[in-house]
Amino acid sequence: MQLLIMIVFSALWVIYPGVNASETVRLTNGEWPPFMSEHYKNYGAASDIVTQAFKLQGIAVQYGFFLWDKSLKLAQTGQWDGSLVWTWNKEREKHFLYSDPVITLRTVFFHRVDTVFDWKDWNDLQGKTVGATKGYYYGKNFKHAEEQGIITVIRQPTDIANLKKLLLRKIDLFVIDTEIGYEILNVRFPVGIKNLITNHPLPIRETSFHLIISRKINRGADLISAFNTGLNQLNKNGQYEQILDNVIMGIYRPASNNDSN
């Protein structure tokens, strides 16, 4: 009997040294509906992906919700194991290990449905007034177009403020991730308003977002390995695609929002 127990535990160690079926990973989180929110079902789609990927490896997840700067600091110092979800940058990589992409989003131009708009390259945007959100980076091509005077960029403190400007024709276009834009229209605006807005299908960029684990955590590499394996399983068994479909269907929204849309 003792020999059998030793064999079982040895097998578990070989699969994932440093993690086990009773382990919990503690991750900081934030408000970014529909992908992350304390108030959404399963804490949003990105949180659900992370939870399910770890679950397939026998690891439970505990989330703590904080403002973004605090969320990152708590993970960086090792007070929490890691955080979700973040883009890659050179400075951040000094402090964190990165997982495979949890989600990849397309940033597009939103415009009114009664505005005729098409574009293939940045020169097609000559003279357009574009809404952007303060503190957001939209890529080097967007920055270049602004610096060269191809587009006039007006920045607002929030995405909601930009959508209001777009509805009032104060700007021609608003740049935002597709799913984020439509989630705001569905949740934060009166019923029917979303029918006044559409988006151009051509993305200005695609951005991947990752789970990050603090380099101060001894088991960090094992957690990343376990997560990546679980994520791969989610893709293979169809759960990942179903989660993304649920975003479009509004499944993750709080019940009150689902009832009103």
N, C-alpha and C positions, 0 to 999 in steps of 0.2 A: 504493500500500500504506500509506504513512504517513497519507494522508488517511482511509483506512478505519479505521485504528487510532484516529485522533483523533475520528472520528464515534462509534465504539463507546464510548470513554471519556467523551465528552461526554454520551451517552445515559445511562450509568450515573450520572453526576453529577446529571443532571436528575432521575432517579428518587429518589435519596437522596444529596444532597450531604453529604459528611462521613463516609459509610460506604461500604464496598465489599465485594466477595465474599470477600476474604482477611482480613477484619477479625474480631477476637475481642473479645467483651464479657466483662468479669470481674465476676462477681456473688457477693456473700456469700449464704450459705444457712444453714439450721439444721435441728434435729430437730423435726419436726412431722408424724409419720406419720398417714395414708398420703400426704399431699401433699408433704412434704419430708423427706428422710432420706438420709444418706450411705450407708446400708445397704440401701436399697430399689432396685428396678429403675428405671433412668433417674433415680435420685435422687428418686423420688416423682412423683405426678401433676402437681402444680403446676410442679415443675421440668421435667417432660416437656413441658408446655404451653409454657413459656417457651422451652425448647430448640427445639421444633419450629416455633414462630412465627418465631424468629430465623433458623432454618435455611431457611425459605421465602424469606427475604430475603438469603440468602447470608452470614449472620453466624454464626460459631461462638460457643459459650458455654463459659466456664471457671468452675467453681464452687469456692468455698472455704467449708468448714463451720466455724462458730464458735458460741459462746454468743451469745444474742440481743443482749445489750447491746453486745458487741464487734462483732458482725455489723453493727449499725446504725452504730456509730462509724466503722468502717473505710470504710463507704460514704459517710458524711456528710463525712468529711475528704478524700474523693477518692482514698484509697489503693486502693480498689476502685471500679469504675464505678457500681455500684448494688447492690441487694439485693432479695430476694423472701422471702415476700409479706407486705405490710403493709396495715393499714387506714389510712384518711385521718384525719389530725388537723391542726389549724391550725398547731401548732408544727412538726410534721414537714415540712409543705409549704414552710416557709421554706428548707429545706435540700435538698429533693428535688422532682423532676418525677415526676408520677404517670401510669402507663399506664391504659388501659381495664382493667376488672376481669379478673383472671386466673381467679379462682374466686369464687363467691358461695355462702355457707354459711348454713344455717338452724339457729338455736339452738333446741333443744326440751327438753322435760322427759322424762327417762328415769324409768321406774318398774318395779317388779316386775310380771310378767305376772299374778300372783295378787292384785294390788291393783286394785280397781275405781277408775278415775280418769278424769275428764273435766273440761274447763274451756273456757269461752268468753271470760270476762273475768277480770281480776285478783281481783275479789271472790269468785270461785269457789274461790280458793286459801286462803281464810280458815282459819287454824289449821294449815296445812301446814308441815312442817319440810323445808326445801330445802337440799340440799348444793351448795356452790359452791367454786371453786378460788381460793386466795389469789392476788391480783394480777390477776385477770381482771375485766374490766368487761362487764356483761351488758345494758347499756342503761339509759336513764332510767326506763323503766316498772318494771323489776325493782328498781332503786334506790328508787323511790318506794314500791313495795309493801313493801320491807323497812323503810324509814323510818317508814311508817305502821303498822307492826305487823301487816300483813295476812299476811305470811309470816315465819317464823323461819328465818334463814339461818345455817347452820353451815359454816364454811370449813375446808377441808383443804389441805395443801400441794400435792397432786397430784390429777389426775383419777382415777388408779388408786385412791387412798385413798377418794375419794368413791364409786366403784363398789363397793368393799368394804363401805362403810357402808350403801349401798343394799341390797346382797345380805343383809346382817345385820339389815335393818329398823331401822337406827339413824336413818335419814332416810326421808321419804316420797318425795321426788323428787330428782333430780339434773339440773342444767341444763348442757347441753353441745351442741356442734355434732354433728349426726347422724352424719356419716361418721367423725368422730374417735372418738365414743363406741363405735361398733361395731367400729372397728379395734382399739381397746384391748381390748375383750372377746374378739375373735378371736385376738389375738396374745399378750396378757399373762395370760389366764385359762385354766384347764383346759377341754378340749373339753366342750361341753354347757352350760357356765355361761351362755353367751350366750343360751340358750333360756329362761333365767329372767328376762330383762330385755327390755322393749320400750320404745317411745317414743310419746308423744302426737303426732299429726301437726301440730297447730297450733303454729307457731313463735312464740317470744317476740320474735324479731327476725331479720332477714336482714342479713348483713354481707358487703360486697365486699372482696376482698383484691387488692392491686395490686403490680406491679413498680414499683420506685422507682429513679430514676437521680439521682446527685448533681448538684447545680447547679454544682459545681466542675469538672465534666467539660465541656469545650468542645463536644463532639459530642452532648451529652445530649439536646437536642431532636430531633436526627436519629435517635438510637437509639430514643426513644419513638415517633416516627413510624413507623419501620421495624417495631418490635414490634407496634404497633396494627394495621398493615396485615397483618402475618403472622397475627395473632390472628384478624382478620376472615376471612382465607383458611381458617384451621383450622375456623372455624364453618361456612363455606360448603361445604367438602369433606367434612365429617362426621368429621374427625379429633378435633375437640374433644369431641363427644358420645361417641365411642368411648373416649377417655381417661377420661371420667367413668364410663362403664360398666365399665371395667377396675378402677376403684377399688372398686366394689361387688362385683366378682368376685374381688377379692383378688390381681389380677395383679401388682401392684407389690410385694407382700410378698417378703421374702427367701425363698429356696427352702426353707429348713428350716421356716419358718412355714407355707408352702403345703402342705408334705408332712404337717404335723401337724393340719391343719384340713380 
